[in-house]
């Protein structure tokens, strides 16, 4: 099953940065979702990331990549993961930035389990 991953706001650089981070761990499972370029624009606009949650995809790897990227992001941001049924999960930076490492590991596990349920 595929899930769509989006980043709050209009900055496609953030989404491209997240795409690069997720591709490090899941190169075969992530693909861009692009809109045709607006008139006069040189390239398509990145709208979301599609992540294939097949049995070969490790939900823990996706959860780790998302949480690491959000926590390290320089400005407050939210990543939303939406499944084909329209159910969504959010990962918010203001929550993660204040967590100690042991609680951060718990957040990764919790997100990984929630992703497993959407498979």
C-alpha distance (Angstrom), angle and dihedral (degrees) to the residues before:
residue distance angle dihedral
X1 . . .
X2 3.77 . .
X3 3.77 125.4 .
X4 3.79 125.4 -164.8
X5 3.78 119.1 -131.9
X6 3.80 120.3 -158.9
X7 3.78 134.9 175.3
X8 3.80 120.6 -137.2
X9 3.80 113.4 -107.2
X10 3.77 136.3 25.3
X11 3.79 100.2 -77.8
X12 3.81 106.1 117.6
X13 3.82 88.9 -174.6
X14 3.82 87.7 70.0
X15 3.79 91.3 52.6
X16 3.81 91.5 46.7
X17 3.80 89.6 50.4
X18 3.79 90.4 50.8
X19 3.81 90.3 47.4
X20 3.80 90.0 54.7
X21 3.81 90.8 49.6
X22 3.82 94.4 49.3
X23 3.83 91.5 44.9
X24 3.81 89.4 59.4
X25 3.81 90.3 66.4
X26 3.81 102.5 24.2
X27 3.82 108.0 28.4
X28 3.81 95.4 158.5
X29 3.81 96.4 42.5
X30 3.82 103.8 54.0
X31 3.80 128.2 72.2
X32 3.80 134.4 168.9
X33 3.79 121.5 -107.3
X34 3.79 105.6 -148.5
X35 3.79 136.0 -174.3
X36 3.79 120.3 -144.8
X37 3.79 112.0 -91.4
X38 3.78 116.3 -91.1
X39 3.82 115.1 -113.4
X40 3.78 109.4 -66.7
X41 3.80 94.7 11.4
X42 3.80 116.6 125.4
X43 3.80 99.0 -140.8
X44 3.80 144.3 19.7
X45 3.79 119.3 -81.2
X46 3.79 117.3 -113.3
X47 3.80 106.8 -126.7
X48 3.81 104.4 169.5
X49 3.78 145.2 -25.1
X50 3.77 121.6 -105.3
X51 3.79 113.9 -148.0
X52 3.78 119.5 -169.1
X53 3.80 108.8 -141.2
X54 3.79 96.3 -161.3
X55 3.79 121.3 152.7
X56 3.81 87.3 -93.1
X57 3.81 92.2 58.0
X58 3.75 114.1 88.2
X59 3.80 109.0 -137.8
X60 3.79 88.5 -160.2
X61 3.82 89.7 58.9
X62 3.81 91.2 51.6
X63 3.81 91.9 45.8
X64 3.81 91.2 49.3
X65 3.81 92.7 48.6
X66 3.82 93.3 48.3
X67 3.79 96.0 45.2
X68 3.80 93.3 44.7
X69 3.80 92.0 50.0
X70 3.82 93.5 46.6
X71 3.79 93.6 46.4
X72 3.81 92.5 48.6
X73 3.80 94.8 44.1
X74 3.83 109.0 117.1
X75 3.81 95.8 -135.4
X76 3.82 131.9 40.7
X77 3.78 110.3 -81.8
X78 3.78 143.3 160.5
X79 3.80 127.8 -141.7
X80 3.80 117.1 -157.5
X81 3.79 123.6 -158.2
X82 3.81 114.1 -162.3
X83 3.81 126.2 -173.5
X84 3.81 127.1 -150.9
X85 3.80 90.8 -93.9
X86 3.81 90.6 58.9
X87 3.81 95.6 -108.7
X88 3.78 112.6 140.1
X89 3.78 141.6 -162.9
X90 3.79 125.0 -160.4
X91 3.78 130.4 -149.8
X92 3.82 111.5 -162.5
X93 3.78 124.5 -164.7
X94 3.80 97.2 -148.4
X95 3.80 88.6 62.0
X96 3.81 95.9 45.9
X97 3.79 100.1 43.7
X98 3.81 92.6 67.2
X99 3.80 98.2 46.5
X100 3.78 122.1 105.9
X101 3.80 116.1 -125.9
X102 3.81 95.7 -98.4
X103 3.82 91.5 54.3
X104 3.80 89.7 45.1
X105 3.81 89.4 57.7
X106 3.81 88.1 52.0
X107 3.81 89.9 52.7
X108 3.82 90.6 51.7
X109 3.81 90.5 51.0
X110 3.81 92.5 47.0
X111 3.81 92.4 50.1
X112 3.81 92.0 45.5
X113 3.82 90.7 53.0
X114 3.82 91.4 47.8
X115 3.81 89.5 51.5
X116 3.81 90.5 48.9
X117 3.81 89.1 56.4
X118 3.81 89.4 56.4
X119 3.78 93.7 53.8
